[in-house]
Amino acid sequence: MKGLSLFILTGIIFVLLQSSVLPLLFSPNWRPNLILILVLYLGLSEELSRALIVGLLLGAIQDSFCSSSLGLYVSVYTVIVLLTRLLSEQLNIESPPLLLLLIAGGTLVQNLLVGLYLTILADGSPVLFILLPAIPQQLLTNMIFATILLSLFLRIKRLFGYRPGLAGLFYQSKHHGN
């Protein structure tokens, strides 16, 4: 329970940063999506039920702070958590390059899902044409911020005496979270 509340508190801090501080520092195409990075990390490090619950809550929080369509990020983060769990059973999730590739893939999936959902459900045809040119900047920004957050996480984790894994994740077997 303590881990869930820590993830939710971190998510609230990230949403506040994303909605109030980062717009002052970065243009819209260069803003990192800190919640996406947290949701991807959740999908790798937590059990499926816990990751889904926190992913749903973080999606609802992001919808209430940053989105005009309620339920948009709830559904996007649910799909991302499920895809992450599916991939984590097949791959070595303690590899830092793989974690960064997962961030890149998650960024692509999130942008495509948001664009498709808004195009289909909100009848906003030009949404994809707005999102597609911004994907390279989003990829680069998310990868840079994921690297920074991962290095901070590893330093904090060493202070508490945890085993320093390659990507900062605990060792998990192929059946983790099942």
MOVENRA-V757744 format. One record per helix or strand. SS is the DSSP state (H for helix, E for strand). FROM is the first residue (numbers start at 1). TO is the last residue. Records with the same first field share a line. If there is no record, write none. Layout:
SS=FROM-TO + FROM-TO
This chain:
H=2-25 + 28-30 + 34-45 + 48-66 + 72-88 + 96-121 + 127-159
